[in-house]
Amino acid sequence: MLLSNQPKFYGRRQGRKIRKAKSGLLDRFLPRIAISGTAPVTKNMFGVPVDEIWLEIGFGNGEHLAGQALRHPHIGFIGAEVFKNGVANLLTLLTGIKESGDMPEQITLLPERVDNVRVWNEDVRLLFERIPDGSLSRVFLLFPDPWPKKRHASRRFVNPDNLKEIARILKKGGIFRIATDHKVYKGWALRRMAETPDFRWTAKTGNDWRYPPADWVETKYQRKAVAEGRRPIFLDFERL
């Protein structure tokens, strides 16, 4: 049941049946790293000291989030994803547990990882109100649902209300990165961002947005898009 103060959510929350090992991770490990309660988002919410907080909105299968968290152990990562299968896959990437027979009594992170990931498995718009002004250094929106039909345009995440919140929670100089392979969303995102005075597009040449950034982590979805002839673009916007 949708409460009156909750935004309406469009999209799937679960796909194919989740395998036993991943179901076990959802039951036993997710509560340890899930954001709960009503406290504001702070650097103290992670299991290790962190210098900054980065947010990924709709992390899909979690490859980018898990890869960035491994590369940057001194940064706290928040991943927001409502798709249960994607959350389960992220937990596999963090723990290395793929089969139910591999499930130990005490589930831990892989040895090379630190406790710098937290998960919000609800609509990210419900998390915004708990994020203080200027507290994030990066926000990622990678390959969001393009909602290509004109009548569904209002469902696209890049819209004035959401951009106002992104601008509020990003600190000055912070980066909002959008990646998409969909021709409709490419133009839509560029137009909406151009209308938002809080951001500056950082691209100086075509190579700055036609090719992945130097710190990019490739995803399964990206490989599929390229294989099917859809060329992604990568847009970085600086908070002014």
C-alpha positions as CSV (number, residue, x, y, z in Angstrom):
1,M,0.0,0.0,0.0
2,L,1.4,3.4,-1.0
3,L,1.4,5.9,1.8
4,S,0.2,9.4,1.0
5,N,3.7,10.9,1.7
6,Q,5.5,8.5,-0.5
7,P,6.4,9.2,-4.2
8,K,4.9,6.7,-6.7
9,F,7.4,4.2,-7.8
10,Y,7.5,2.8,-11.4
11,G,9.4,-0.3,-12.3
12,R,10.1,-3.9,-11.1
13,R,11.1,-4.8,-7.6
14,Q,12.0,-8.4,-8.4
15,G,12.7,-10.4,-11.5
16,R,13.5,-14.1,-11.8
17,K,13.5,-16.3,-8.7
18,I,16.5,-15.6,-6.5
19,R,18.8,-18.6,-5.9
20,K,19.1,-20.0,-2.4
21,A,22.6,-18.6,-1.7
22,K,21.5,-15.0,-2.6
23,S,18.3,-15.4,-0.6
24,G,20.5,-16.3,2.4
25,L,22.6,-13.2,1.9
26,L,19.4,-11.1,1.7
27,D,18.2,-12.6,5.0
28,R,21.5,-12.7,6.9
29,F,23.9,-10.2,5.5
30,L,21.8,-7.3,4.1
31,P,20.6,-6.2,7.5
32,R,24.2,-5.6,8.5
33,I,24.8,-3.1,5.8
34,A,21.3,-1.8,5.1
35,I,20.4,1.8,6.1
36,S,17.6,1.6,8.6
37,G,16.1,3.8,11.2
38,T,15.6,7.6,10.8
39,A,19.1,9.0,11.5
40,P,20.7,11.3,9.0
41,V,23.3,10.0,6.6
42,T,26.8,10.7,8.0
43,K,30.4,9.4,7.7
44,N,29.9,7.6,11.0
45,M,27.5,5.1,9.5
46,F,30.3,3.0,7.9
47,G,32.3,0.4,9.6
48,V,35.6,2.1,8.8
49,P,36.6,5.8,8.9
50,V,35.8,7.5,5.5
51,D,36.8,10.8,4.0
52,E,33.9,11.3,1.7
53,I,30.5,9.8,0.8
54,W,29.5,8.8,-2.7
55,L,26.0,7.7,-3.8
56,E,25.0,5.5,-6.6
57,I,21.3,5.7,-7.6
58,G,20.0,2.5,-9.1
59,F,23.1,0.3,-9.0
60,G,21.7,-2.5,-11.1
61,N,23.7,-5.7,-10.5
62,G,26.2,-3.8,-8.4
63,E,29.4,-4.2,-10.5
64,H,30.2,-0.4,-10.6
65,L,29.4,0.1,-6.9
66,A,31.4,-2.9,-5.8
67,G,34.3,-2.0,-8.1
68,Q,34.5,1.6,-6.9
69,A,34.3,0.6,-3.3
70,L,37.2,-1.8,-3.7
71,R,39.3,0.9,-5.4
72,H,38.5,3.5,-2.8
73,P,38.6,2.0,0.7
74,H,38.6,5.4,2.4
75,I,35.3,6.5,0.7
76,G,31.9,5.5,2.0
77,F,29.5,4.3,-0.7
78,I,25.7,4.3,-0.5
79,G,24.0,2.2,-3.1
80,A,20.3,2.8,-3.7
81,E,18.4,0.0,-5.5
82,V,14.9,-1.3,-5.2
83,F,15.4,-4.3,-7.5
84,K,15.8,-7.2,-5.2
85,N,17.8,-9.4,-7.6
86,G,20.3,-6.6,-8.1
87,V,20.8,-6.1,-4.3
88,A,21.4,-9.8,-4.0
89,N,24.0,-9.8,-6.7
90,L,25.8,-6.9,-5.0
91,L,26.0,-8.9,-1.8
92,T,27.6,-11.8,-3.7
93,L,30.2,-9.4,-5.1
94,L,31.0,-8.1,-1.6
95,T,31.1,-11.5,0.1
96,G,32.2,-13.9,-2.7
97,I,29.4,-16.3,-1.7
98,K,27.8,-17.8,-4.8
99,E,26.5,-21.2,-3.8
100,S,24.5,-22.2,-0.7
101,G,27.1,-24.7,0.2
102,D,29.6,-21.8,0.5
103,M,27.5,-20.1,3.2
104,P,29.5,-20.0,6.5
105,E,28.1,-19.6,9.9
106,Q,29.5,-16.1,10.1
107,I,29.2,-14.1,6.8
108,T,32.0,-11.7,6.2
109,L,33.3,-9.4,3.5
110,L,35.9,-10.7,1.1
111,P,39.4,-10.3,2.6
112,E,40.4,-7.5,0.2
113,R,37.3,-5.4,1.2
114,V,36.6,-3.0,4.0
115,D,33.2,-2.1,5.5
116,N,32.6,0.9,3.3
117,V,29.3,0.1,1.6
118,R,25.8,0.7,2.8
119,V,22.6,-0.2,1.0
120,W,19.3,1.6,0.7
121,N,16.9,-0.9,-0.8
122,E,14.0,1.5,-1.2
123,D,13.2,4.4,-3.5
124,V,16.1,6.8,-3.3
125,R,13.7,9.8,-3.0
126,L,12.8,8.6,0.4
127,L,16.5,8.8,1.4
128,F,17.1,12.3,0.2
129,E,15.5,13.9,3.2
130,R,18.0,12.2,5.4
131,I,21.0,13.4,3.5
132,P,22.3,16.8,4.9
133,D,23.1,19.7,2.5
134,G,26.4,19.4,0.8
135,S,27.4,16.1,2.4
136,L,28.1,14.1,-0.8
137,S,31.1,14.3,-3.1
138,R,29.8,12.2,-6.0
139,V,26.4,11.0,-7.2
140,F,26.2,8.4,-10.0
141,L,23.1,7.7,-12.2
142,L,24.2,5.0,-14.6
143,F,22.0,3.6,-17.3
144,P,18.7,4.6,-15.7
145,D,15.4,3.4,-17.2
146,P,14.9,5.7,-20.2
147,W,11.1,5.5,-20.2
148,P,11.3,6.2,-23.9
149,K,7.6,6.8,-24.6
150,K,6.6,10.4,-24.5
151,R,3.7,9.7,-22.2
152,H,6.1,8.3,-19.7
153,A,8.6,11.2,-19.7
154,S,7.6,12.3,-16.2
155,R,8.9,9.1,-14.9
156,R,12.5,9.8,-15.9
157,F,14.8,10.3,-13.0
158,V,16.4,13.4,-14.5
159,N,13.7,15.9,-13.7
160,P,13.6,19.3,-12.0
161,D,12.5,17.9,-8.6
162,N,15.2,15.3,-8.4
163,L,17.9,17.6,-9.8
164,K,17.1,20.1,-7.0
165,E,17.7,17.4,-4.5
166,I,21.0,16.3,-6.2
167,A,22.2,19.9,-6.2
168,R,21.3,20.2,-2.5
169,I,23.1,17.1,-1.2
170,L,26.2,17.6,-3.4
171,K,29.0,19.8,-2.0
172,K,30.4,22.5,-4.2
173,G,32.8,21.0,-6.7
174,G,31.1,17.6,-6.4
175,I,30.3,15.6,-9.5
176,F,27.0,14.2,-10.7
177,R,27.7,11.6,-13.4
178,I,25.1,10.3,-15.8
179,A,25.7,7.4,-18.2
180,T,23.1,6.3,-20.8
181,D,23.1,4.3,-24.0
182,H,19.6,5.4,-25.0
183,K,19.2,8.0,-27.7
184,V,16.1,9.6,-26.2
185,Y,17.6,9.8,-22.8
186,K,20.8,11.4,-24.1
187,G,19.1,14.4,-25.4
188,W,16.7,14.5,-22.5
189,A,19.5,14.5,-19.9
190,L,21.5,17.2,-21.7
191,R,18.5,19.5,-22.0
192,R,17.4,19.1,-18.4
193,M,20.9,19.6,-17.1
194,A,21.4,22.7,-19.3
195,E,18.3,24.2,-17.6
196,T,19.7,23.6,-14.2
197,P,21.9,26.6,-13.1
198,D,23.5,24.6,-10.2
199,F,25.6,22.5,-12.5
200,R,28.3,22.9,-15.1
201,W,29.0,20.3,-17.8
202,T,32.7,19.5,-17.5
203,A,33.2,18.2,-21.1
204,K,35.7,20.2,-23.2
205,T,36.0,17.7,-26.2
206,G,34.0,14.9,-27.6
207,N,36.3,12.4,-26.0
208,D,35.2,13.6,-22.6
209,W,31.7,12.2,-23.0
210,R,31.9,9.6,-25.8
211,Y,34.4,7.4,-23.9
212,P,34.4,6.2,-20.3
213,P,36.1,8.4,-17.7
214,A,39.5,7.3,-16.4
215,D,38.0,6.0,-13.2
216,W,35.2,4.1,-14.8
217,V,34.1,0.5,-13.8
218,E,32.6,-1.4,-16.6
219,T,29.2,-3.1,-16.1
220,K,27.4,-6.1,-17.5
221,Y,24.7,-3.8,-18.9
222,Q,27.2,-1.6,-20.6
223,R,28.9,-4.6,-22.4
224,K,25.5,-5.8,-23.5
225,A,24.6,-2.3,-24.9
226,V,27.8,-2.1,-26.8
227,A,27.4,-5.6,-28.2
228,E,23.9,-4.6,-29.5
229,G,25.3,-1.5,-31.2
230,R,24.2,1.1,-28.6
231,R,27.1,3.4,-27.8
232,P,27.0,4.8,-24.2
233,I,27.8,8.4,-23.3
234,F,29.2,9.6,-20.0
235,L,28.3,13.0,-18.7
236,D,30.0,14.6,-15.7
237,F,28.4,17.7,-14.2
238,E,30.2,19.8,-11.5
239,R,28.2,21.3,-8.7
240,L,28.7,25.1,-8.7
